[in-house]
Amino acid sequence: MLGQYVKIDRHPCSRKTTESSGRFLKVSVVHTGYRRRGKGRMSNHFTLKPDALNQSRRGDSSEDFRITPPNVMLDDTSAFMKKECLLFYYPDCEGLAKRIAAVSGGNVELAEISWKRFADGFPNLYVRDAIRIRNRHVAFLASFRDPEVIFEQMSIIYQLPRLFVGSFTLVLPYFPTGTAERVEAEGDVATAFTLARIISNIPLARGGPASVVIFDIHALQERFYFGDQVLPLFESGIPLLRARLRQLEDSANVTIAYPDEGAWKRFHYQFGDYPEVICTKVRDGDKRIVRLKEGDPKGRHVVIVDDLVQSGGTLIECQKLLATQGASHVSAYVTHGVFPNESWKRFMPEGDGGAMQGFRYFWITDSCPNTVIHVTNRDPFEVLSLAEPIAAALQV
């Protein structure tokens, strides 16, 4: 096995016995993506690193066997398997919807809904071309940016599958109640579970349960909040970040940082080929202070990675810490730039002061459309669009 790539078609989380000694060997595994096994068929393969045996002897072998995104590999999907889709969307999402259609190669067509209100403020909705969508693959691009807009969108989401559509997909890039996912004291309400239950009651389409596409849900256990009536597909914006990092002039000098242990647990398996820095939060009275736990940022372009940002206090404290530890540049990435109360204004570009002054780049996706409007063409922000992964998810 030494020096060779070995393909294993079983789940590799169990321990593997070597043929020569009968000892249990912990192996380091790299996921190679979806590979074809005959026309139109996919196989999820893992390969052992050539130096897996040496690593296990040194005691530093990896036990992380999770599959890296994206889940949908459109390039490996035969043309006859790709489906055409009609995409409805909430008005906030019009820009993203148009980008999805533009990158779909003609397979995603935009459809219209009339969004009006009655005099009492309740929604007055109308699905245009309701007859035309029968037996078609239909999707809805939602934005739950505010509780007051959820009801009118859920009215559409519940209605579309009932119009005799062939299949239905809900695209909800940002799952907004994700940070309220647990109960710490009796009386707390986990609203993430509530929203998941609402989504889980989407009616069946003619082809079966609705698919639900969500990007970087805050807590991984939230995937189990959804009922069996829907099929959740959990995607990530990290592949977009990795592609952008490869374009940097100092791409060879990039180190990935995590603002806390939770972010490390969530994302570190997607950055196994980068040096890493882990920060941690400690309490000092009523304050939470960010401190360096592992890694060396000195002289490096350090990119802080997390799933979302709201007030931004933790990211700013992390940036200051990394700068004082000698980082040459500090950038940040979050999939969801929520930024309530215009908190994006707190993030300054580095300017002549370098890492001590601010951020080299701050990457977000367009999962929160209203944020995109405010930060476009404003340093240090740069928007990485989810259009391509969403278009891929709608075509399979």
C-alpha positions in Angstrom: 0.0 0.0 0.0 2.9 2.3 0.6 3.4 4.8 -2.2 0.2 3.7 -4.0 -3.3 5.2 -4.3 -5.8 2.7 -2.9 -9.5 3.1 -3.8 -12.0 2.0 -1.2 -15.7 1.8 -1.9 -16.8 1.3 1.7 -17.2 4.0 4.3 -13.6 4.5 5.6 -14.5 5.7 9.1 -14.0 2.1 10.4 -10.4 1.1 11.1 -8.5 -0.7 8.4 -6.3 -3.8 9.0 -3.1 -4.1 7.1 -2.5 -7.4 5.2 1.1 -7.7 6.4 0.7 -7.4 10.1 -3.0 -7.6 10.9 -2.6 -4.3 12.9 -5.2 -1.6 12.8 -4.0 1.3 10.8 -5.4 4.8 11.0 -5.3 6.2 7.4 -5.3 9.7 6.1 -8.0 10.0 3.5 -8.6 12.5 0.7 -11.9 12.7 -1.0 -11.5 12.8 -4.8 -15.0 13.9 -5.7 -17.5 12.1 -7.9 -15.9 9.8 -10.5 -17.8 8.1 -13.3 -18.4 4.3 -13.3 -20.1 3.9 -16.6 -22.3 6.3 -18.4 -24.4 8.4 -16.1 -23.4 6.7 -12.9 -21.5 8.3 -10.1 -19.4 6.8 -7.3 -18.3 8.5 -4.1 -14.6 7.4 -3.8 -12.0 8.1 -1.3 -8.2 7.6 -1.9 -5.5 7.1 0.6 -2.6 9.5 0.5 0.7 7.9 -0.6 2.3 8.8 2.7 -0.6 7.6 4.8 1.4 4.8 6.4 4.3 7.1 7.2 1.9 9.7 8.7 0.3 7.0 10.9 3.6 6.0 12.2 4.4 9.6 13.1 1.1 9.9 14.9 -0.3 12.8 12.8 -2.7 10.9 10.5 -6.1 12.5 9.9 -9.3 10.9 11.0 -11.5 13.3 9.2 -13.5 11.5 6.5 -16.2 14.1 5.6 -17.1 14.8 2.0 -16.2 18.2 0.7 -18.7 20.3 -1.3 -20.1 20.9 -3.8 -22.6 18.1 -3.6 -23.7 18.7 -7.2 -21.0 18.1 -9.8 -22.8 19.4 -13.0 -19.7 18.8 -15.2 -20.0 15.1 -14.4 -23.7 15.0 -15.2 -24.7 13.8 -18.7 -26.6 16.2 -20.8 -29.7 14.0 -21.0 -29.8 14.0 -17.2 -29.9 17.8 -16.9 -33.4 19.2 -16.5 -34.8 22.5 -17.5 -36.3 24.5 -14.6 -38.7 27.5 -14.2 -37.4 29.7 -11.4 -39.7 32.0 -9.5 -38.2 34.4 -7.1 -38.9 37.0 -4.4 -38.3 40.6 -5.6 -35.3 41.0 -3.3 -33.6 38.1 -5.2 -34.1 39.4 -8.7 -30.4 40.1 -9.3 -29.3 36.7 -8.1 -32.1 35.1 -10.1 -30.9 36.7 -13.3 -27.4 35.6 -12.6 -28.6 32.1 -12.1 -30.4 32.1 -15.4 -27.4 33.6 -17.2 -25.0 30.9 -16.1 -27.4 28.0 -16.6 -26.8 27.6 -20.3 -30.5 28.2 -21.0 -31.6 25.4 -18.7 -33.1 27.9 -16.1 -35.9 30.2 -17.2 -37.2 33.0 -15.0 -40.9 33.1 -14.2 -43.0 35.8 -12.6 -45.2 36.4 -9.6 -47.3 39.5 -8.9 -46.5 40.7 -5.4 -49.1 43.1 -4.2 -50.9 43.9 -0.9 -54.5 44.4 0.0 -55.5 47.6 1.9 -55.2 45.8 5.2 -51.5 44.9 4.5 -52.0 41.2 3.8 -50.4 39.8 0.6 -52.3 39.8 -2.7 -50.3 37.3 -4.8 -50.7 35.9 -8.3 -48.6 33.2 -10.1 -48.4 34.1 -13.7 -48.7 31.4 -16.3 -50.0 28.9 -13.8 -51.2 26.5 -16.5 -47.8 26.6 -18.3 -45.9 25.3 -15.3 -47.8 22.0 -15.2 -45.5 19.0 -15.3 -42.5 21.3 -15.3 -39.6 21.4 -12.8 -40.2 24.5 -10.7 -38.1 26.3 -8.1 -38.5 29.3 -5.9 -35.6 31.5 -4.8 -36.4 32.9 -1.3 -35.0 35.6 1.0 -36.2 35.3 4.6 -34.4 38.6 5.5 -37.1 39.7 7.9 -39.9 37.9 9.7 -42.6 40.1 8.0 -41.7 38.8 4.5 -41.8 35.1 5.4 -45.6 34.7 5.4 -46.1 35.9 1.8 -43.2 33.8 0.5 -44.5 30.7 2.4 -47.8 31.3 0.7 -46.2 31.0 -2.7 -44.0 28.1 -1.6 -47.0 26.1 -0.4 -49.0 26.9 -3.6 -46.5 26.1 -6.3 -46.3 22.3 -5.7 -50.1 22.3 -5.8 -50.2 23.6 -9.4 -49.4 20.1 -10.8 -45.7 20.8 -11.2 -43.4 17.9 -12.0 -41.0 18.7 -9.1 -40.4 21.6 -6.7 -37.2 23.0 -5.2 -36.9 25.7 -2.6 -33.7 27.6 -2.7 -33.1 29.4 0.6 -29.4 30.5 0.5 -29.5 31.9 4.0 -31.4 30.0 6.8 -31.9 33.0 9.1 -32.8 31.5 12.5 -29.7 29.2 12.4 -28.1 30.9 15.5 -31.2 30.1 17.6 -30.7 26.3 17.3 -30.5 25.2 20.9 -32.1 25.5 24.3 -29.8 26.5 27.1 -32.4 27.1 29.8 -36.0 26.0 30.3 -38.2 28.4 28.4 -35.8 29.1 25.6 -37.3 28.7 22.1 -35.2 27.2 19.4 -36.7 29.1 16.4 -34.4 27.3 14.0 -36.5 24.2 14.7 -39.7 26.1 14.2 -38.6 27.4 10.8 -37.4 24.0 9.8 -40.9 22.5 10.7 -42.6 25.2 8.6 -40.4 24.3 5.6 -40.9 20.6 6.2 -44.6 20.9 5.5 -44.2 22.0 1.9 -46.8 20.0 0.0 -45.7 17.1 -2.2 -45.3 17.8 -5.9 -46.3 15.2 -8.6 -42.7 13.9 -8.5 -42.5 13.6 -4.8 -41.0 15.6 -1.9 -39.7 19.1 -2.4 -35.9 19.7 -2.4 -34.6 22.4 -0.2 -31.2 24.0 -1.0 -29.4 25.8 1.8 -25.9 27.2 2.0 -23.7 26.9 5.1 -26.4 26.4 7.7 -25.1 27.7 11.0 -25.1 24.5 13.0 -24.6 21.1 11.3 -27.1 19.4 13.6 -29.8 21.7 12.2 -30.1 19.4 9.2 -31.8 16.9 11.5 -34.5 19.5 12.3 -36.2 18.9 8.9 -38.9 16.3 8.5 -39.0 13.4 6.0 -41.5 15.4 3.8 -38.6 17.4 2.2 -35.2 16.6 0.9 -32.6 19.1 2.2 -29.5 19.7 0.2 -26.8 21.5 2.2 -24.3 23.3 0.0 -21.3 25.6 0.9 -19.8 28.8 -0.4 -16.3 27.6 0.5 -15.5 26.3 -3.1 -16.1 29.9 -4.3 -13.6 31.2 -1.7 -11.0 28.6 -2.6 -11.2 29.6 -6.3 -10.8 33.2 -5.3 -7.8 32.5 -3.1 -6.0 30.8 -6.0 -6.3 34.1 -8.0 -4.4 36.1 -5.4 -0.9 37.3 -6.1 0.2 36.0 -2.8 -1.8 32.8 -3.0 1.2 30.7 -1.8 1.4 32.8 1.3 -2.2 32.3 2.5 -3.1 31.0 6.0 -6.7 30.1 7.0 -7.8 31.4 10.4 -10.9 30.5 12.5 -12.4 32.9 15.0 -13.3 30.2 17.4 -13.3 26.4 17.8 -16.8 26.1 16.3 -15.7 27.6 13.0 -12.7 25.3 13.0 -14.9 22.2 13.5 -17.2 23.4 10.8 -14.7 24.3 8.0 -11.2 22.9 8.7 -11.8 19.8 6.6 -12.2 21.9 3.5 -8.8 23.6 4.0 -6.5 20.7 4.7 -4.0 22.0 2.1 -3.6 25.4 3.9 -1.7 26.3 7.1 -4.2 27.1 9.8 -4.6 29.5 12.8 -7.2 28.9 15.5 -8.4 31.6 17.7 -10.5 31.2 20.8 -12.9 33.3 22.9 -12.2 33.6 26.7 -14.3 35.4 29.2 -12.9 38.4 31.2 -15.8 39.4 33.4 -18.6 40.5 31.1 -16.3 40.7 28.1 -15.3 38.1 25.6 -11.7 38.4 24.5 -10.2 36.7 21.4 -6.9 35.0 21.9 -4.6 32.9 19.7 -4.9 29.2 20.4 -2.8 27.6 17.7 -0.8 28.5 14.6 1.6 31.3 13.6 0.2 34.2 11.5 3.5 36.0 11.3 4.3 37.2 7.7 1.3 35.5 6.3 -1.9 36.7 4.5 -4.4 35.4 7.0 -8.0 34.8 5.8 -10.6 34.5 8.6 -13.3 32.0 7.7 -16.8 31.8 9.3 -20.4 31.0 8.2 -22.0 34.4 8.9 -21.4 37.9 10.4 -23.8 40.1 12.2 -22.4 42.9 14.4 -18.8 41.8 13.4 -17.3 42.3 16.8 -15.6 38.9 16.9 -14.1 39.3 13.4 -12.7 42.7 14.2 -11.1 41.5 17.4 -9.7 38.5 15.5 -8.3 40.9 12.9 -6.6 43.0 15.5 -5.1 40.0 17.2 -3.7 38.6 14.0 -2.2 42.0 13.1 -0.5 42.3 16.4 0.9 38.8 15.9 2.6 39.8 12.7 0.2 39.0 9.9 1.2 40.9 6.8 -2.5 41.1 5.6 -5.8 40.0 7.1 -8.8 39.2 5.1 -12.2 37.6 5.9 -14.8 35.4 4.3 -18.4 34.7 5.5 -21.0 33.0 3.4 -23.8 35.2 4.9 -23.2 38.9 5.4 -26.2 39.7 7.5 -24.9 43.0 9.0 -28.0 44.3 10.9 -28.1 48.0 11.6 -25.5 48.7 8.8 -22.8 47.0 10.9 -20.8 46.6 7.6 -19.7 50.1 8.1 -17.4 48.9 10.9 -15.1 47.1 8.5 -12.4 49.3 7.1 -9.9 48.6 4.3 -6.3 48.2 5.3 -5.0 51.2 3.4 -1.4 52.3 4.1 -1.6 51.0 7.6 -1.6 47.4 6.5 -3.2 44.7 8.7 -3.1 47.0 11.7 -5.5 49.3 10.0 -8.1 47.0 8.5 -9.0 44.2 6.1 -7.3 43.5 2.8 -10.4 41.8 1.5 -13.8 40.9 3.0 -15.6 38.3 0.9 -19.3 37.6 1.2 -21.7 35.8 -1.1 -25.0 37.2 -2.4 -27.1 35.1 0.0 -28.3 38.3 1.6 -29.4 40.5 -1.3 -29.9 43.7 0.7 -26.4 43.6 2.0 -25.0 43.2 -1.5 -26.7 46.5 -2.5 -24.9 48.4 0.3 -21.4 46.9 0.0 -21.0 46.7 -3.8 -18.0 48.8 -5.0 -17.1 49.5 -1.4 -13.7 48.4 -0.1 -12.8 46.0 1.4 -15.9 44.1 0.3 -16.1 41.7 -2.6 -19.1 39.6 -3.5 -18.8 36.0 -4.6 -22.0 34.9 -6.4 -23.8 31.7 -5.5 -25.3 31.7 -9.0 -23.3 28.8 -10.4 -23.8 26.3 -7.6 -27.5 27.2 -7.4 -27.9 26.7 -11.2 -26.2 23.4 -10.9 -28.5 22.3 -8.1 -31.6 23.2 -10.1 -30.5 21.1 -13.1 -30.2 17.7 -11.5 
